[in-house]
Amino acid sequence: MYLFLITFLSLYGGMHCYAFVKLRDAFRLLKQLRWFLILWMVFMTAIPLLVRVAEHLTMEKTALAFAWPGYLWMGFIFIFVSAHFFADLIHFFYCRINRFLSKQKPAGISSRTIGRAVFIIAVCASVYAFFEAGQIRSEHVVIHSAKLPASVSKLRIVQISDVHIGLLLQNSRLQRISTEIRNAEPDILISTGDLVDGKLNRDDAISAHNPLAALLASIPAPSGKFAVAGNHEAYAGLPQAVAFTGAAGFTMLRNQSIHLTNGVTITGIDDQAVSGHKHADPAVENALLTSVSNDSFHLLLKHRPEILPESDGRFDLQLSGHVHGGQIFPFNFLVRLKHPIPCGTTTTGKGSRIHVSRGTGTWGPPMRLLAPPEITIIDIISPPQNLVNKR
């Protein structure tokens, strides 16, 4: 925890220092405004920690009052610092190249003008990112498989991931998500982790009157709803998160498999944050995968988009999330360094498929820039010859 606090405050505080210098120089702030901006940035640096403390003390109204300005500001600072850093790089190389070619200092654009332009761009991008976070897209994946029984010509699976139900994602946003799921008419509904965010009170989590859980529970899925634990289920308190997920109508698969009558076997793996280990236990996953018959369509649920070498080829489709597609550009490039499997559908060298969702909600800033939220519709279809034989 201490290491996390030191790392967070160093990185986030450093971003604020950089932003302060750029804003001060761009707008030539008076002394009083400079001190106001310093105090504001110090408060904004600490506010994510204050939100978590308020949540832990069950002071929900206080946490909510801190969360909205704090996380919107966080999104703006991410965008502003990224854009200005990129502008500084371009300006630096432009000046060096011109000086090398012409042997004299180029006229160029002043740093003040660049700072003001970047500020306007960051404000506009932040407003756009806030609205983009609410524009849910349906991604459609079609898979032909001969493993479905003759009585099933098509099976529809709908995946949600990283919804992050909590302070900033409440009834109105969840209502829109639920509407999109209903319109997709799933046979099976899947949540690949991080359904919840923040601390959950156990009584509220399991209450039949919990409106958020009831909203998800009311969505029809004839062949069932299944979920796995992500890292935020561990952070929220696993017993409470499991209770909420159950109240929402999902069966949480915790290192276990279940065989459905429609020819699908679903295996769910706990996220490594649940066990507290740095990496997932390959022995657990290997034992589950080897116990499943190759005759059924094998659906593997893992929160993080990682494929163990010994698991490749032992499942038909893996559904994952976690990465949010970077959520706010250009963080997608940093995400790819840690998780190289891209968002979307990828076929491995051994014939397995993996679909990595961009996520349905948001974490931290209620914003998405060039990474719109998604629900995924997967249609598993019997090949034409199976349909002919059935007739």
C-alpha positions in Angstrom: 0.0 0.0 0.0 2.8 2.4 0.9 4.5 1.6 -2.4 1.3 2.3 -4.3 0.8 5.6 -2.5 4.3 6.8 -3.2 4.1 5.7 -6.9 0.6 7.3 -7.4 1.5 10.6 -5.7 4.8 10.8 -7.6 3.3 10.2 -11.0 0.1 12.1 -10.6 1.8 14.9 -8.7 4.5 15.1 -11.4 1.8 15.4 -14.0 0.3 18.3 -12.1 3.7 20.0 -11.8 4.2 19.8 -15.5 0.7 21.1 -16.2 1.1 24.0 -13.7 4.3 25.2 -15.5 2.6 25.0 -18.9 -0.6 26.8 -17.8 1.4 29.4 -15.9 3.5 30.2 -18.9 0.7 30.0 -21.4 -1.6 32.4 -19.6 1.0 34.5 -17.6 -1.0 34.1 -14.4 -1.0 36.7 -11.8 0.5 35.8 -8.4 -2.9 35.3 -6.8 -4.1 33.0 -9.6 -0.9 31.0 -9.5 -1.4 30.3 -5.8 -5.0 29.4 -6.4 -3.9 27.0 -9.1 -1.3 25.4 -6.9 -3.8 24.8 -4.1 -6.3 23.5 -6.5 -3.8 21.0 -8.0 -2.6 19.8 -4.6 -6.2 19.2 -3.6 -6.9 17.4 -7.0 -3.9 15.2 -6.5 -5.1 14.1 -3.1 -8.8 13.8 -4.1 -8.8 10.2 -5.4 -7.4 9.1 -2.0 -10.0 11.1 -0.2 -12.7 9.4 -2.3 -11.5 6.0 -1.2 -11.2 7.0 2.4 -14.8 8.4 2.3 -16.0 5.2 0.7 -14.3 3.1 3.4 -16.0 5.2 6.1 -19.4 4.7 4.2 -19.7 8.4 3.6 -21.2 8.0 0.2 -22.4 11.6 -0.3 -19.0 13.0 0.6 -17.3 10.5 -1.7 -19.6 11.4 -4.5 -19.1 15.1 -4.0 -15.3 14.6 -4.3 -15.5 12.0 -7.1 -17.2 14.0 -9.8 -14.8 17.0 -9.9 -11.8 14.9 -9.0 -12.2 12.3 -11.7 -13.3 14.8 -14.4 -10.2 16.8 -13.6 -8.1 13.7 -13.7 -9.3 13.0 -17.2 -8.6 16.5 -18.3 -5.1 16.5 -16.8 -4.3 13.2 -18.6 -5.4 14.6 -21.9 -3.7 18.0 -21.4 -0.4 16.6 -20.3 -0.3 14.0 -23.1 -1.2 16.6 -25.7 1.3 19.1 -24.4 4.1 16.6 -24.1 3.5 15.6 -27.8 3.4 19.2 -28.8 6.7 19.9 -26.9 8.4 16.9 -28.7 7.3 18.2 -32.1 8.4 21.8 -31.2 11.8 20.5 -29.9 12.6 18.5 -33.1 11.3 21.2 -35.3 13.7 23.7 -33.7 16.6 21.4 -33.8 16.1 20.3 -37.4 15.7 23.9 -38.6 18.7 25.1 -36.7 20.8 22.2 -38.2 19.6 23.0 -41.7 19.7 26.8 -41.6 22.3 27.4 -38.9 20.1 29.9 -37.2 17.3 30.0 -34.7 13.9 29.5 -36.4 11.1 31.9 -35.9 8.5 29.2 -35.2 5.5 29.4 -32.9 5.9 30.7 -29.4 5.5 28.3 -26.5 2.8 30.6 -25.1 0.7 30.1 -28.3 1.3 26.4 -28.2 0.2 26.2 -24.5 -3.0 28.1 -25.2 -3.8 26.0 -28.3 -3.2 22.7 -26.3 -5.4 24.0 -23.5 -8.3 24.6 -25.9 -7.8 21.2 -27.6 -7.7 19.5 -24.2 -10.9 21.1 -23.0 -12.7 20.2 -26.2 -11.3 16.6 -26.1 -12.4 16.3 -22.5 -15.9 17.3 -23.3 -16.0 14.9 -26.2 -14.6 12.1 -24.0 -17.3 12.6 -21.4 -20.0 12.2 -24.0 -18.2 9.3 -25.8 -18.2 7.4 -22.5 -22.0 7.2 -22.7 -22.2 6.1 -26.4 -22.2 2.3 -26.1 -21.4 0.4 -29.3 -22.3 -3.2 -30.1 -19.4 -5.2 -31.5 -20.6 -8.3 -33.5 -18.5 -11.5 -33.7 -19.6 -14.5 -35.7 -18.1 -17.9 -35.1 -18.9 -21.1 -37.1 -18.6 -24.2 -35.1 -19.6 -27.9 -35.6 -19.6 -28.4 -31.8 -23.2 -27.3 -31.3 -25.8 -30.1 -31.0 -28.0 -30.7 -34.0 -31.0 -29.1 -32.2 -29.1 -25.8 -31.9 -28.4 -23.9 -35.1 -27.4 -20.6 -33.5 -26.4 -19.5 -30.0 -26.0 -15.9 -29.0 -23.6 -14.8 -26.3 -23.5 -11.2 -25.1 -20.4 -10.1 -23.2 -20.1 -7.1 -20.9 -16.9 -6.3 -19.1 -15.5 -3.6 -16.7 -18.8 -2.0 -16.0 -17.5 -0.6 -12.7 -20.8 -0.1 -11.0 -20.0 2.3 -8.2 -20.0 6.0 -7.3 -20.0 7.4 -10.9 -21.9 4.6 -12.6 -25.4 4.4 -11.2 -28.9 3.8 -12.3 -29.1 6.0 -15.5 -25.9 4.6 -17.1 -26.7 1.1 -16.1 -30.2 1.5 -17.5 -28.7 2.3 -20.9 -26.3 -0.7 -20.7 -29.3 -2.9 -19.8 -31.3 -1.6 -22.7 -28.5 -2.5 -25.1 -28.2 -6.0 -23.7 -32.0 -6.5 -23.9 -32.0 -5.4 -27.5 -29.3 -8.0 -28.3 -31.5 -10.8 -27.0 -28.8 -13.0 -25.5 -29.1 -16.7 -24.9 -26.1 -16.4 -22.5 -25.0 -13.2 -20.7 -21.3 -13.0 -19.7 -19.5 -10.6 -17.4 -15.8 -10.9 -17.6 -14.9 -9.1 -14.4 -14.9 -5.7 -12.7 -18.7 -5.6 -12.6 -18.4 -3.6 -9.4 -16.0 -0.9 -8.2 -15.3 0.5 -4.8 -16.4 -0.8 -1.4 -19.7 -2.6 -1.1 -21.8 -2.9 2.0 -22.8 -6.5 2.3 -26.4 -5.9 3.2 -26.8 -3.6 0.2 -25.0 -6.1 -2.0 -27.3 -9.0 -1.3 -30.5 -7.1 -0.9 -33.3 -8.0 -3.2 -34.2 -4.3 -3.3 -30.9 -3.2 -4.6 -32.0 -1.4 -7.8 -28.7 -1.8 -9.6 -28.6 -5.6 -9.0 -32.3 -5.9 -9.8 -31.8 -4.1 -13.1 -29.3 -6.6 -14.3 -31.3 -9.5 -12.8 -34.4 -8.6 -14.9 -32.5 -9.1 -18.2 -33.7 -12.4 -19.8 -31.0 -14.9 -20.7 -32.6 -18.3 -21.2 -29.3 -20.3 -21.0 -28.0 -18.4 -18.0 -25.8 -15.6 -16.9 -22.2 -16.2 -15.8 -19.4 -14.1 -14.5 -15.8 -14.2 -13.3 -14.0 -12.2 -10.7 -11.8 -9.3 -11.9 -9.2 -7.4 -9.9 -11.8 -4.8 -8.7 -14.0 -7.5 -7.2 -11.0 -8.2 -5.0 -10.6 -4.5 -4.2 -14.3 -4.1 -3.5 -14.3 -7.0 -1.0 -14.7 -10.4 -2.7 -17.6 -11.7 -0.5 -19.6 -8.5 -1.1 -18.8 -8.5 -4.8 -19.8 -12.2 -5.2 -23.1 -11.4 -3.3 -23.9 -8.5 -5.5 -23.1 -10.5 -8.7 -25.4 -13.2 -7.5 -28.1 -10.7 -6.7 -27.7 -9.4 -10.3 -28.6 -12.9 -11.5 -25.1 -14.2 -12.4 -23.4 -17.4 -11.5 -19.8 -16.6 -10.6 -17.5 -19.3 -11.9 -14.5 -19.4 -9.5 -12.0 -21.7 -11.0 -14.7 -24.1 -12.2 -16.4 -25.3 -15.3 -20.1 -25.8 -16.1 -21.6 -27.7 -19.0 -24.8 -26.4 -20.6 -27.4 -28.4 -22.4 -26.9 -26.3 -25.6 -23.5 -27.8 -26.2 -21.4 -25.1 -24.5 -19.0 -25.6 -21.6 -17.9 -22.5 -19.7 -14.8 -22.3 -17.6 -14.2 -19.3 -15.4 -10.8 -18.4 -13.9 -10.3 -16.1 -10.9 -8.2 -13.0 -11.5 -4.8 -13.1 -10.0 -5.7 -10.2 -7.7 -8.2 -12.6 -6.0 -5.4 -15.0 -5.0 -3.0 -12.2 -4.3 -0.4 -13.7 -6.6 1.6 -11.7 -9.2 0.5 -14.2 -12.0 -2.4 -16.6 -12.5 -1.7 -20.1 -11.4 -1.2 -22.2 -14.6 -1.8 -25.5 -12.8 -5.4 -24.5 -11.9 -6.2 -23.4 -15.5 -4.5 -26.5 -17.0 -6.5 -28.9 -14.8 -9.8 -27.2 -15.7 -9.0 -27.2 -19.5 -7.9 -30.8 -19.6 -11.0 -31.9 -17.8 -13.3 -30.5 -20.5 -14.4 -32.7 -23.4 -13.4 -31.5 -26.9 -16.9 -32.4 -28.1 -18.4 -29.2 -26.6 -17.8 -25.6 -27.5 -15.4 -24.5 -24.8 -15.8 -20.9 -23.6 -13.0 -19.6 -21.4 -13.6 -16.6 -19.2 -10.6 -14.7 -17.9 -10.6 -11.0 -16.8 -7.1 -10.3 -18.2 -6.3 -10.8 -21.9 -3.6 -13.4 -21.3 -3.2 -16.8 -22.9 -0.9 -19.3 -21.2 1.2 -21.2 -23.8 -0.1 -24.6 -22.4 -3.7 -23.4 -22.7 -3.6 -22.3 -26.3 -5.6 -24.6 -28.5 -7.5 -26.1 -25.6 -10.4 -23.7 -25.8 -12.6 -22.4 -28.6 -13.1 -18.8 -27.5 -11.7 -16.8 -24.6 -13.5 -13.7 -23.5 -11.5 -11.0 -21.6 -11.5 -7.3 -20.7 -9.5 -5.4 -18.2 -7.6 -3.1 -20.6 -10.5 -0.7 -21.5 -8.9 -0.1 -24.9 -6.7 2.4 -23.0 -9.9 4.3 -22.2 -8.3 7.7 -22.8 -6.0 8.1 -25.9 -3.0 7.8 -26.0 -2.9 5.4 -23.1 -3.9 2.5 -25.4 -0.2 2.4 -26.5 0.9 2.0 -22.9 -1.6 -0.7 -22.4 -0.3 -2.6 -25.4 3.2 -2.8 -23.7 1.7 -4.7 -20.8 -1.1 -6.6 -22.7 0.0 -7.1 -26.3 -3.2 -8.9 -27.4 -5.3 -6.1 -29.1 -8.9 -5.3 -28.4 -11.2 -7.1 -30.8 -11.1 -10.7 -31.9 -7.8 -12.5 -32.5 -7.1 -16.1 -33.7 -4.1 -17.8 -32.1 -1.6 -19.9 -33.9 -3.2 -23.1 -32.5 -6.7 -22.1 -33.6 -8.2 -20.7 -30.4 -9.9 -17.3 -30.5 -9.9 -14.5 -28.0 -12.1 -11.5 -27.9 -10.9 -8.6 -25.7 -13.6 -6.1 -24.9 -12.9 -2.4 -24.6 -15.2 -2.5 -21.6 -18.7 -1.3 -21.0 -18.2 1.3 -18.3 -15.3 3.5 -17.1 -12.8 3.4 -14.3 -11.6 6.6 -12.7 -12.5 9.5 -15.1 -16.1 9.0 -16.5 -14.5 9.6 -19.9 -13.4 7.7 -22.9 -11.4 9.2 -25.8 -11.2 7.1 -29.0 -12.1 4.0 -27.0 -15.9 3.9 -26.9 -17.6 1.5 -24.5 -18.9 -1.8 -26.0 -21.1 -4.7 -25.4 -20.1 -7.7 -27.5 -22.5 -9.9 -29.4 -21.1 -13.3 -30.3 -23.1 -15.6 -32.6 -22.0 -19.2 -32.6 -23.5 -20.7 -35.7 -23.5 -24.3 -36.9 -21.9 -24.7 -40.4 -24.2 -25.1 -43.4 -23.7 -28.9 -43.6 -25.0 -29.3 -40.1 -28.1 -27.3 -41.0 -28.7 -29.5 -44.0 -28.3 -32.7 -42.0 -30.7 -31.4 -39.4 -33.3 -30.9 -42.1 
